């Protein structure tokens, strides 16, 4: 039988299908390293071809008579991408050869020409044409079990929007919206793995893509990935630590998929949100904020079994049991089930920050910039020892406690006095660090002990709190005062802090 390629205008059914593929909602622009970034979802193909007798008519139109025994249900469930690929370059009549050779959708993308790859009736090699056309119909399928997977440069990521959030020399973060047919993480999707990953106020199908590039990219990516994989054992991922969905390597770009904080970071929260005005709001917000202790507790008690022994992994602080970078910019805020600004969750993020994040925040005011500078919230022993390398695990965990105490202090000042007074608090610290000749401008200590103005502002928060606020005083007096002890050994552990918080609340 002579080979043939259909003319689009010859048969109405084929013409309609090609027009369907050209419609904007079906010719979707994704992200790819190759020239073509257009994809069509399998679900859209199945909806169109499965409607009425559409596929049956196409089979009668495009396939040789002896091949029309193919069941439409088989094509819909196992060969819809292969069939569509063949239609686009005029070789749909070869479909049965693909079925007989078991080249189904699950085999796509086909990267290297198999020995049994079908040819046209005249012996023409169609592999290159098939290779180029297949990418439109086999975009990457995100799944929780896909960790560190290599993605071909030509494969299309089903991303319909990508917005820059922050950028440094090693890490670039994007707010990304994944096409709904390829989002297995969102609550309500049939393929969802995480049924609690989204709250009602969060935009659906929206995530944070953390891309690693530059000379430190590989080790930074591997360290953060290892941290998330091990912290999954604690059950705190997605509760008190930012949710982790997987990772992939697209060409040379390494990407970790994380939960997107629709309220931004704690630094953003301080500037965008008015303090609570009722005792119920105060209590609700403190309860939410205190939950980050549980995340830090999980890090301090990370499971040790199964850890790789490679020195470059074990030297990473989170895998050794401390975060070492607790600051407002690294606390993510996620909206709750209502529109109330106080219905939210606070989660620890950025488990492998290796740079000063101020580089990613050049538009911030001088006071707000402090929220992005790790040394501002670092303990005095890190200032005197110059690095955490001189400290053992327990001592390093106590530096996290100091940093958390700094956050509690600022949270209390903001809670009681507002964001303008928080700016004044930061400015007072800046001025006192100049007086004490401390290089870490705006930090909470004079190089050894806590700054006098820190104690002063904590007292102001207690003195000016609302009479109905029964939480702030207890937090500052029973927790923060000890968290900011000069002697790190005297600071409470996260276990002790959890108990005290429960008693106060």
C-alpha positions as CSV (number, residue, x, y, z in Angstrom):
1,X,0.0,0.0,0.0
2,X,1.4,3.4,-0.9
3,X,2.4,5.7,1.9
4,X,0.4,8.9,2.5
5,X,0.3,12.0,4.7
6,X,-3.1,13.6,5.1
7,X,-3.9,17.1,3.9
8,X,-5.4,19.1,6.8
9,X,-8.2,20.4,4.6
10,X,-9.1,17.1,3.0
11,X,-11.0,15.6,5.8
12,X,-13.0,17.8,8.2
13,X,-12.3,15.6,11.2
14,X,-8.6,16.0,10.9
15,X,-8.9,19.7,10.1
16,X,-11.0,20.2,13.3
17,X,-8.4,18.3,15.4
18,X,-5.6,20.5,14.1
19,X,-7.6,23.6,14.7
20,X,-8.2,22.3,18.3
21,X,-4.5,22.1,18.8
22,X,-4.0,25.6,17.6
23,X,-6.6,27.1,20.0
24,X,-4.8,29.3,22.7
25,X,-6.1,27.2,25.6
26,X,-4.6,24.1,24.0
27,X,-1.4,25.6,22.6
28,X,0.0,26.5,26.0
29,X,3.4,28.2,26.4
30,X,5.5,26.4,28.9
31,X,9.2,26.6,29.8
32,X,11.9,24.7,27.9
33,X,15.6,25.0,27.0
34,X,14.7,24.3,23.4
35,X,13.1,26.6,20.8
36,X,9.6,25.2,21.1
37,X,7.8,25.7,24.4
38,X,4.3,24.9,23.3
39,X,2.5,22.0,25.0
40,X,-1.0,20.5,25.0
41,X,-2.1,18.5,28.1
42,X,-3.0,14.9,27.9
43,X,-6.2,15.6,29.8
44,X,-7.3,18.2,27.1
45,X,-6.6,15.6,24.4
46,X,-8.6,13.0,26.2
47,X,-11.5,15.4,26.7
48,X,-11.6,16.4,23.1
49,X,-11.0,13.0,21.5
50,X,-13.2,11.2,24.0
51,X,-16.2,13.4,23.3
52,X,-18.9,11.5,21.3
53,X,-17.5,9.7,18.3
54,X,-14.6,12.2,17.6
55,X,-11.8,9.6,17.9
56,X,-13.8,6.9,16.1
57,X,-14.3,9.3,13.2
58,X,-10.6,10.2,13.2
59,X,-9.6,6.5,13.1
60,X,-11.9,5.9,10.1
61,X,-10.4,9.0,8.4
62,X,-6.7,8.6,9.1
63,X,-6.0,4.9,9.5
64,X,-5.8,2.3,6.8
65,X,-8.9,0.1,6.7
66,X,-7.1,-2.9,8.1
67,X,-5.9,-0.9,11.1
68,X,-9.3,0.4,12.1
69,X,-9.7,-2.5,14.5
70,X,-7.8,-0.4,17.1
71,X,-10.1,0.3,20.1
72,X,-10.6,4.0,20.8
73,X,-10.4,3.3,24.5
74,X,-6.9,1.9,24.1
75,X,-5.8,5.0,22.2
76,X,-7.3,7.3,24.8
77,X,-5.8,5.7,27.7
78,X,-2.4,4.5,26.4
79,X,-1.6,6.2,23.1
80,X,-3.2,9.6,23.0
81,X,0.1,11.5,23.0
82,X,1.6,9.1,20.4
83,X,-1.4,9.5,18.2
84,X,-1.4,13.3,18.5
85,X,2.3,13.4,17.7
86,X,1.8,11.4,14.6
87,X,-1.1,13.5,13.5
88,X,1.0,16.7,13.7
89,X,3.5,15.6,11.1
90,X,1.1,13.7,8.9
91,X,1.8,10.1,9.9
92,X,-1.2,9.1,12.0
93,X,-1.7,6.1,9.6
94,X,1.3,4.5,11.3
95,X,-0.4,4.3,14.7
96,X,-0.9,0.5,14.7
97,X,2.8,0.0,14.1
98,X,3.5,1.9,17.3
99,X,0.8,-0.1,19.1
100,X,2.2,-3.4,17.8
101,X,5.8,-2.3,18.9
102,X,4.4,-1.2,22.3
103,X,5.6,2.4,21.9
104,X,2.9,3.8,24.2
105,X,2.7,7.2,26.0
106,X,4.5,5.9,29.0
107,X,7.6,5.4,26.8
108,X,7.7,9.1,25.9
109,X,9.9,10.9,25.5
110,X,11.9,8.6,23.3
111,X,15.4,9.9,23.3
112,X,17.4,7.5,21.2
113,X,16.1,5.6,18.2
114,X,15.2,2.1,19.1
115,X,16.0,-0.8,16.8
116,X,12.4,-1.6,16.3
117,X,11.2,2.0,15.8
118,X,8.5,2.0,13.1
119,X,9.2,3.3,9.6
120,X,6.9,4.7,6.9
121,X,5.6,2.2,4.3
122,X,8.2,3.4,1.8
123,X,11.0,2.8,4.4
124,X,11.4,6.4,5.2
125,X,13.0,7.0,8.6
126,X,10.6,9.2,10.6
127,X,12.4,9.1,14.0
128,X,13.8,12.7,13.7
129,X,10.3,14.0,12.9
130,X,8.8,12.1,15.7
131,X,11.5,13.2,18.2
132,X,10.9,16.8,17.4
133,X,7.1,16.6,17.5
134,X,6.7,14.5,20.7
135,X,7.8,17.2,23.2
136,X,4.5,19.1,22.8
137,X,2.6,16.1,24.1
138,X,4.8,14.9,26.9
139,X,5.6,17.8,29.2
140,X,7.2,17.0,32.6
141,X,4.8,15.4,35.0
142,X,5.6,16.7,38.5
143,X,5.3,14.0,41.2
144,X,6.4,13.9,44.8
145,X,8.5,10.9,44.1
146,X,10.5,12.7,41.4
147,X,13.6,13.9,43.4
148,X,16.7,14.9,41.6
149,X,15.4,13.6,38.3
150,X,17.3,14.7,35.1
151,X,15.0,16.4,32.6
152,X,16.0,16.6,29.0
153,X,16.6,20.1,27.6
154,X,13.8,19.7,25.0
155,X,11.2,18.6,27.6
156,X,8.7,21.3,28.4
157,X,7.9,22.3,32.0
158,X,4.1,22.8,32.3
159,X,4.6,26.2,33.9
160,X,2.1,28.9,32.8
161,X,3.6,31.8,34.7
162,X,7.0,32.5,36.3
163,X,7.7,35.6,38.3
164,X,11.1,36.5,39.8
165,X,11.1,36.8,43.6
166,X,14.8,37.0,44.7
167,X,18.1,36.6,43.0
168,X,21.7,36.1,44.3
169,X,24.8,34.8,42.7
170,X,23.8,31.2,43.7
171,X,20.1,31.0,44.2
172,X,17.2,32.5,42.2
173,X,13.6,32.0,43.4
174,X,10.5,32.3,41.3
175,X,6.8,32.4,42.0
176,X,5.6,29.7,39.6
177,X,2.1,28.6,38.5
178,X,1.9,25.0,37.3
179,X,-0.8,24.0,34.8
180,X,-3.6,22.5,36.7
181,X,-3.5,19.2,34.7
182,X,0.1,18.7,35.8
183,X,-0.1,19.7,39.4
184,X,-0.2,16.7,41.7
185,X,0.4,18.7,44.9
186,X,-2.7,20.8,45.0
187,X,-5.6,19.7,47.3
188,X,-8.5,18.5,45.2
189,X,-6.5,17.1,42.3
190,X,-7.1,13.4,41.7
191,X,-3.4,12.7,41.8
192,X,-2.7,14.7,44.8
193,X,-0.1,13.3,47.2
194,X,-0.3,16.0,49.8
195,X,-3.8,16.7,50.8
196,X,-2.9,19.4,53.4
197,X,-0.4,21.3,51.3
198,X,-2.7,24.3,50.5
199,X,-4.9,26.5,52.6
200,X,-8.0,28.1,51.3
201,X,-6.5,31.5,50.9
202,X,-3.5,30.4,48.9
203,X,-3.5,30.6,45.1
204,X,-3.9,27.2,43.6
205,X,-1.2,25.6,41.6
206,X,1.4,28.2,42.8
207,X,4.8,27.2,44.2
208,X,8.2,28.6,44.8
209,X,10.9,27.3,42.5
210,X,14.4,27.6,43.9
211,X,16.9,27.5,41.1
212,X,20.6,27.0,41.8
213,X,23.3,28.2,39.5
214,X,26.9,29.4,39.6
215,X,30.1,27.9,41.0
216,X,28.4,26.8,44.3
217,X,25.2,25.5,42.7
218,X,25.7,21.8,42.9
219,X,26.8,21.6,46.6
220,X,24.2,24.2,47.7
221,X,21.4,22.2,45.9
222,X,22.6,18.9,47.3
223,X,22.8,20.2,50.8
224,X,19.3,21.7,50.8
225,X,17.8,18.6,49.1
226,X,19.4,16.3,51.7
227,X,18.1,18.5,54.5
228,X,14.5,18.3,53.3
229,X,14.7,14.6,52.7
230,X,15.8,13.9,56.2
231,X,13.5,16.4,57.8
232,X,10.6,14.6,56.1
233,X,11.1,12.0,58.8
234,X,10.0,14.4,61.5
235,X,6.6,15.1,60.2
236,X,7.2,18.9,60.4
237,X,7.6,19.5,56.7
238,X,4.5,21.5,55.6
239,X,3.6,22.4,59.2
240,X,6.4,24.3,60.9
241,X,9.0,24.0,58.1
242,X,8.3,25.1,54.5
243,X,6.6,22.3,52.4
244,X,8.9,20.4,50.1
245,X,7.5,18.8,46.9
246,X,10.5,17.5,45.0
247,X,13.4,18.5,42.8
248,X,14.7,18.2,39.2
249,X,17.6,19.1,37.0
250,X,16.6,20.7,33.7
251,X,19.7,20.9,31.5
252,X,22.2,22.5,33.9
253,X,19.7,24.2,36.2
254,X,19.0,22.5,39.5
255,X,15.5,23.3,41.0
256,X,13.8,22.5,44.3
257,X,10.0,22.8,44.4
258,X,8.8,24.4,47.6
259,X,5.6,25.8,49.0
260,X,4.8,29.4,48.1
261,X,4.2,31.7,51.0
262,X,1.3,33.9,49.9
263,X,2.0,36.3,52.8
264,X,5.7,36.6,52.0
265,X,8.3,36.4,54.7
266,X,8.2,37.6,58.3
267,X,10.1,40.7,57.1
268,X,7.2,41.4,54.7
269,X,4.6,40.6,57.4
270,X,6.1,43.2,59.7
271,X,5.7,46.0,57.1
272,X,2.4,45.0,55.5
273,X,0.3,43.9,58.5
274,X,-1.2,46.1,61.2
275,X,-0.8,44.7,64.8
276,X,-3.7,42.9,66.4
277,X,-6.2,44.9,68.4
278,X,-8.1,42.3,70.5
279,X,-6.9,39.8,73.1
280,X,-8.2,36.9,70.8
281,X,-6.1,38.2,67.9
282,X,-3.1,38.6,70.1
283,X,-3.4,35.1,71.5
284,X,-4.1,33.6,68.0
285,X,-1.1,35.3,66.5
286,X,1.3,34.3,69.3
287,X,0.1,30.7,69.1
288,X,0.9,30.7,65.4
289,X,4.2,32.4,65.7
290,X,5.4,30.1,68.5
291,X,5.0,27.1,66.2
292,X,8.3,27.9,64.6
293,X,9.9,26.5,67.8
294,X,8.6,23.1,66.7
295,X,10.3,23.5,63.4
296,X,13.6,24.4,65.1
297,X,13.1,21.6,67.5
298,X,12.8,19.2,64.6
299,X,16.0,20.5,63.1
300,X,17.8,20.2,66.5
301,X,16.7,16.6,66.7
302,X,17.0,15.6,63.1
303,X,17.1,11.8,62.6
304,X,20.7,10.6,62.3
305,X,20.1,7.2,60.7
306,X,20.9,6.9,57.1
307,X,22.8,10.1,56.8
308,X,25.5,10.1,54.2
309,X,29.0,10.3,55.6
310,X,30.4,12.4,52.9
311,X,32.2,15.3,54.5
312,X,30.7,17.9,52.3
313,X,27.2,16.8,53.4
314,X,28.0,16.4,57.1
315,X,29.6,19.8,57.3
316,X,26.2,21.3,56.4
317,X,24.6,22.8,59.6
318,X,21.0,21.5,59.2
319,X,22.2,17.9,58.8
320,X,24.3,18.3,61.9
321,X,21.4,19.6,63.9
322,X,21.2,23.4,63.7
323,X,19.8,26.0,61.3
324,X,22.3,28.8,61.8
325,X,20.4,31.4,59.8
326,X,17.2,32.2,61.8
327,X,16.0,35.7,60.7
328,X,12.8,37.4,59.5
329,X,13.7,36.8,55.8
330,X,13.9,33.1,56.5
331,X,10.5,32.7,58.1
332,X,7.7,32.1,55.6
333,X,4.1,33.2,56.2
334,X,1.3,31.2,54.8
335,X,-2.4,32.4,54.9
336,X,-4.9,30.3,56.8
337,X,-8.5,29.4,56.0
338,X,-9.9,32.9,56.3
339,X,-9.0,36.3,55.0
340,X,-8.0,37.6,58.4
341,X,-4.4,38.8,58.5
342,X,-3.9,37.0,61.8
343,X,-5.1,33.6,60.5
344,X,-1.7,32.5,59.2
345,X,1.1,30.0,59.8
346,X,4.8,30.7,60.2
347,X,7.3,28.2,58.8
348,X,11.1,28.0,58.8
349,X,12.5,28.3,55.2
350,X,15.9,28.6,53.5
351,X,17.6,25.5,54.9
352,X,20.8,26.1,52.8
353,X,21.3,29.8,52.5
354,X,25.0,30.4,51.9
355,X,24.9,34.1,51.0
356,X,23.9,37.4,52.5
357,X,20.3,37.7,51.3
358,X,20.6,41.5,51.4
359,X,21.9,41.1,47.9
360,X,18.5,40.0,46.8
361,X,16.7,43.0,48.4
362,X,18.3,46.1,47.1
363,X,15.0,48.0,47.1
364,X,14.4,47.7,50.9
365,X,14.8,50.6,53.3
366,X,17.9,50.6,55.6
367,X,15.9,49.4,58.6
368,X,14.0,46.7,56.6
369,X,17.4,45.6,55.2
370,X,18.3,44.3,58.7
371,X,15.7,41.6,58.3
372,X,17.8,40.1,55.5
373,X,21.2,40.2,57.2
374,X,22.0,37.0,59.0
375,X,24.7,38.5,61.3
376,X,22.1,40.9,62.8
377,X,20.4,37.9,64.5
378,X,23.6,35.9,65.2
379,X,24.6,35.1,68.7
380,X,27.6,37.0,70.3
381,X,29.7,33.8,70.5
382,X,29.6,33.6,66.6
383,X,30.9,37.2,66.6
384,X,33.8,36.3,69.0
385,X,34.6,32.9,67.4
386,X,34.2,34.3,63.9
387,X,32.5,31.2,62.7
388,X,30.5,28.2,63.8
389,X,33.4,25.9,63.1
390,X,34.8,26.5,66.6
391,X,31.6,25.4,68.3
392,X,30.2,21.9,69.0
393,X,26.7,20.8,68.1
394,X,25.1,21.8,71.4
395,X,26.7,25.3,71.3
396,X,25.5,25.8,67.8
397,X,22.0,24.9,68.7
398,X,22.1,27.5,71.4
399,X,23.0,30.1,68.8
400,X,19.7,29.2,67.1
401,X,18.0,29.8,70.4
402,X,19.6,33.3,70.6
403,X,18.4,34.1,67.0
404,X,14.9,32.9,67.8
405,X,14.9,35.0,70.9
406,X,15.8,38.0,68.7
407,X,12.7,37.3,66.5
408,X,10.5,37.0,69.6
409,X,11.7,40.3,70.8
410,X,11.0,42.0,67.5
411,X,7.7,40.3,67.2
412,X,6.6,41.5,70.6
413,X,7.7,45.1,69.9
414,X,5.7,45.0,66.6
415,X,2.8,43.3,68.3
416,X,2.4,46.0,70.9
417,X,3.9,49.1,69.4
418,X,3.6,48.7,65.6
419,X,6.0,48.7,62.6
420,X,7.1,52.3,63.1
421,X,8.4,51.6,66.6
422,X,10.0,48.4,65.3
423,X,12.0,50.6,63.0
424,X,13.0,52.8,66.0
425,X,14.0,49.6,67.9
426,X,16.3,48.6,65.0
427,X,17.7,52.1,64.7
428,X,18.5,52.2,68.4
429,X,20.4,48.9,68.1
430,X,22.3,50.2,65.1
431,X,23.4,53.3,67.1
432,X,24.4,51.2,70.1
433,X,26.5,48.8,68.0
434,X,28.3,51.9,66.7
435,X,29.0,53.0,70.3
436,X,30.3,49.6,71.3
437,X,32.3,49.3,68.0
438,X,30.5,46.1,67.0
439,X,31.0,45.3,63.3
440,X,27.6,43.6,63.0
441,X,25.6,46.8,62.8
442,X,22.1,46.5,64.2
443,X,22.7,43.2,66.0
444,X,21.4,42.5,69.5
445,X,24.7,42.4,71.4
446,X,27.8,44.4,72.1
447,X,30.1,41.6,71.1
448,X,29.6,39.7,74.3
449,X,26.3,40.5,76.1
450,X,22.9,41.8,75.0
451,X,22.6,45.5,74.2
452,X,20.9,47.8,76.9
453,X,18.4,49.0,74.3
454,X,17.2,45.4,73.8
455,X,16.2,45.1,77.4
456,X,14.7,48.6,77.2
457,X,12.5,47.9,74.2
458,X,11.4,44.6,75.7
459,X,10.3,46.5,78.8
460,X,8.5,49.0,76.7
461,X,6.5,46.2,75.1
462,X,5.5,44.9,78.5
463,X,4.6,48.3,79.8
464,X,2.5,49.2,76.8
465,X,0.8,45.9,76.1
466,X,-3.0,45.9,76.3
467,X,-4.5,44.9,79.6
468,X,-6.2,42.0,77.8
469,X,-2.9,40.7,76.5
470,X,-1.9,37.9,78.8
471,X,0.8,36.4,76.5
472,X,3.4,39.0,75.6
473,X,4.7,39.6,79.1
474,X,5.2,35.9,79.7
475,X,7.0,35.4,76.4
476,X,9.4,38.2,77.1
477,X,10.0,37.5,80.8
478,X,9.9,33.7,80.9
479,X,11.5,32.9,77.5
480,X,13.2,35.8,75.7
481,X,15.2,37.0,78.8
482,X,16.8,33.5,79.0
483,X,17.1,33.0,75.2
484,X,19.3,36.1,75.1
485,X,21.7,35.0,77.9
486,X,25.3,35.9,77.2
487,X,26.4,32.4,78.2
488,X,25.1,30.1,75.5
489,X,25.1,27.1,77.8
490,X,22.6,28.8,80.1
491,X,20.1,29.3,77.3
492,X,17.1,26.9,77.3
493,X,16.8,24.1,74.8
494,X,14.0,24.0,72.2
495,X,12.4,21.2,74.3
496,X,12.3,23.5,77.3
497,X,11.0,26.4,75.3
498,X,8.1,24.3,73.9
499,X,7.1,23.5,77.5
500,X,7.2,27.1,78.6
501,X,5.3,28.3,75.6
502,X,2.5,25.8,76.4
503,X,2.4,27.0,80.0
504,X,2.2,30.6,78.9
505,X,-0.5,30.2,76.2
